[in-house]
Amino acid sequence: MTSTARDVMTEGAQCVSENDTVATAAQQMASLDVGALPICGEDDRLKGMITDRDIVIKVIAQGQDPQTVKVGTVADGSEVVTIGADDPLDEARRTMEEHQVRLLPVIDRHRLVGIISQCDLARALPDDQTGQLVESISQE
């Protein structure tokens, strides 16, 4: 089994700027074939995450224009759950379970260096821990 977040993360995560429009974020998600993007501020620090679900529920369903709504206004403003690049996988698993998140941005000295998905982590964990991870994250 690999030992740190860096060992299992997907590198090269691309950010969307907090000042970009939601339409720009949606186009970026489509071109990358992903359902979520990290939101980075002008200071190049992680500000949040935006998901395809956020776009539908918080923008389109509310009758807002994705061409004018800024990504930063869609983020919920709560602290972003992250993991350090050199933190052990057990810490990544506990963090995902505790916060019930399926994507975990990986930070190295306040800079985004990758993302761990539930699937990335499940592949690296022993079978008994994989089942526990999926069950814990999926609880209501």
N, C-alpha and C positions, 0 to 999 in steps of 0.2 A: 504494500500500500504506500502511496506517496505521502509525504509528511506535511507539506505546507499549502496554503492557499495558492501560492505562486505556481505550484506543481500541477494544479488541476484547472486553473483559470483559463478562460479564453482571452488571449492577449489582443491588444489593438482596439479596445472598445472605443467607438466614436461617440463623441458628445454632440448634443444639440445645444446651441446657446440659449440662455434664458431670455434673450431678446429676439430670437427667431420666432416666426409665426408658427402656429400649430400646423398649418398646411405644409410648411417646410419640414417640420418634424415628421409628419405623416409620409411625405415623399421620401425622406431619408430612411424611415423604417421600411418602406416598400423596396427601395433600392438595395438595402442590406438584408432584406428578408428576415426582419426581427420584429418583435411585438413590443419592445421597450427600448428606450434610450436614456442614458444618463444626461442630466442637465448640468452644464458647466457655466459658471459665471464669468464675468469679464476678468476676474482675478484668476481664472483657470482652475478654480476649485469646484468640487462637486456640490451642487445645490439641491439635487433631487433626482427623481426619475419620472419619466412620462411614459405611459403605456398606451397601446391602441385603445384599451378600454377607457382610459382617462379622456381621450379625444372624443370618443362616442358619447360617454355619459356627461362629461363636464362642459363640452363645447357644442357638439352637434345636437344632442337631445335638448339642450337649453336654448336652441335657436341662435347661438352665437356664430359669427363668421370665422372659420378657421384661417381665412386669409388675413385677418386683422388681429385676432387674439394672440397674445404673446405666450410662449411656452412657460415663462416664469409665473404667469398668473394662474396656470393650471396646476402647478405643483402645490401640494397641500400645505407647505410651509413647515411641516414637522421635520425633525432631524433625520437625516439620511442614515440608514443602517448600512454600515460598511464592515469590512474585515481588512486587517493589515496583510500585506503580501507575504510576510514571513510568519504569520500566525498559523498554528497547527490546524489540521483539518477538523479535529474534534471541536475546536472553537468555531469554525465556520458552520459546522452542523448545529451546534448549540444556538448560534446566532440566528440561523434560518428558522429553527424550531421555535425559539422564544418569540421572534418577531413575525412568524408565519409569512416569510417572504420566499419567493421562488428564484429571485435574482439577487445576488449580493455583489455590489461593486467592491473591487479590490484596490486598496490605496497603498501607495508607497511614498512616504514623506508628503502627505496631503495631495498627491497627484494620482489621478485615476490611471491604473496600469492594466486593468482587466476586469472581467466579470465572471463570477462563478454562478452557473445555473444549477437548479436542483438536479438536473440530469448529469452535469459535470461531476457533482459531488457524489451522486448515487453510484456512478461508475467506479469511483475511487474507494468507496466504503465497503466493508464486509456486508454480506447479504442481510444479516440480522439488523444492522444499523440502517441499511437502505430502506427497509420496510418501516422502521420507526420514523425515519426522516419524512417519508412521503405521508405517513399517517399524521404526524405532528403538524406538518405544514398545511395539510388539507382540513384540519379541524376548523369549525366555525367559532 
